[in-house]
Amino acid sequence: MEVINKKQTSQRRSLSSFIMHVHPTVVARDTLRFTLSFGLGGMASTLCLLLFMTGVLLLLVYEPTTLNAYSSVRTLVNDSGFGSWVRNVHYFSANILVFIAFLHFLRVYLTGATNTGRQLNWVIGIVLLMLIFLSNLTGYLLPWDQLAFWAITICTSMLSYVPLVGESLQMLLGGAEVGASTLSIFFVLHVVFLPVTLIILAVWHFWLVRKASGLVQVEEETSSPPIRVSTSPHLVVREAAVGLSLIAIILLFAAFVNAPLLDQANPGLSPNPAKAPWYFLGFQELLMHFYPTFAVCVIPMLLLFTLLALPLLYDCSLPAGRWIGVAKGRAITFSTAVCGLLLTSIVVFVDDLTLASDGGAITFDWFYRGLLPTALIVVVLFSVILLLRKMFSLSRVQSGLILFTFIITVMLGLTVIGIWFRGEGMQLVWPW
């Protein structure tokens, strides 16, 4: 009995030591409130752990060849007991991870967690977000059904429009057409390269949070230090409650709802409509309105550079520890979001009418459908922001909030249109 007690004590100490390596020993009591972070970072970590565990189980059955991939998944679903449930958990965890990671990205910016020495972690966080998107994309192809095959065909075909290196990128993914080489490469990326890279960057990400004494907190003007409490049990119990609740919800949901699995991939029979995965439909929507090189490369790079640089610019980060803590921040965010969604809907609708009235004969010239509209959008957007700054005496922080909110709402609007408002032939439809 004494030996067992010593062993249990040793295990508890090991677990406690691990937790203390991930978290600081003490944290500010103010950062424990759920509404500061909603536990989004912990949820993302929980989902990654769940994906790793279910992914290992799926590897026991899956065969990464075009001859056997689909049949191995079909066998898993129909003939292997809890196999279908494990696949459902993996599928829904992956999709929820994209959503949670995106919300975490928004939370970090809107609570001012990009200043006070946290700028590097902002950059690492965006890289992690991109890796999560890529992990989902590479895993999307593995079932080798019609849904996966044509979604990845659309995504990989976009690479040909990247200047200078487009063809080389396609060759790295197995060639101009999705086939056996593409499946093998996606399998290796999905189960080896991307998980290892994610783990390394996630550890770095956590370490930087720990180095910054945990979650961002309000910068008090008083000279008295913030009240601090021990990480265990105050923070650990809260994280465990959020993580276990999330796991329970996913396990229960996966028991009643099955992950999609269509017929085996058929390169000669394209579904109508053929869409990219939902998290890339915003970029597919751009491809319908802009010259391909601008839709696939130029505009995404401009957006990425802006999102990376905006919080790093002098006096552009929001006040720390408060949701949109700048003066009139909530009103600015709401009005900008409404304007962004309305403008996106109007422009997409008018452009579709223009294309339809011309019989789709409008030439997607690099100047008239690429450089000119992109430059016009940039000039008009920054002119409007400068005008608003002068009219309402807005600060740099408020101006940055307008730009950030506008970019996010436009891309969200394009994604929503791609998911629900594009029907057969990618024509605009009313979903209800």
HELIX and SHEET records of a PDB file:
HELIX    1   1 GLU A    2  VAL A   22  1                                  21    
HELIX    2   2 ARG A   29  LEU A   32  5                                   4    
HELIX    3   3 PHE A   34  SER A   37  1                                   4    
HELIX    4   4 LEU A   40  LEU A   59  1                                  20    
HELIX    5   5 ALA A   69  ASP A   79  1                                  11    
HELIX    6   6 GLY A   83  LEU A  110  1                                  28    
HELIX    7   7 GLN A  119  LEU A  141  1                                  23    
HELIX    8   8 GLN A  146  MET A  158  1                                  13    
HELIX    9   9 LEU A  159  TYR A  161  5                                   3    
HELIX   10  10 GLY A  166  LEU A  172  1                                   7    
HELIX   11  11 ALA A  180  VAL A  188  1                                   9    
HELIX   12  12 LEU A  189  PHE A  193  3                                   5    
HELIX   13  13 LEU A  194  LYS A  211  1                                  18    
HELIX   14  14 THR A  231  PHE A  256  1                                  26    
HELIX   15  15 TRP A  278  PHE A  280  5                                   3    
HELIX   16  16 LEU A  281  LEU A  287  1                                   7    
HELIX   17  17 PRO A  292  THR A  293  1                                   2    
HELIX   18  18 PHE A  294  VAL A  298  3                                   5    
HELIX   19  19 ILE A  299  ALA A  309  1                                  11    
HELIX   20  20 LEU A  310  LEU A  312  5                                   3    
HELIX   21  21 GLY A  329  SER A  357  1                                  29    
HELIX   22  22 PHE A  367  LEU A  371  3                                   5    
HELIX   23  23 LEU A  372  PHE A  392  1                                  21    
HELIX   24  24 ARG A  396  TRP A  420  1                                  25    
HELIX   25  25 GLU A  424  MET A  426  5                                   3    
SHEET    1   A 2 VAL A  26  ALA A  28  0                                        
SHEET    2   A 2 ARG A 228  SER A 230 -1                                        
END                                                                             
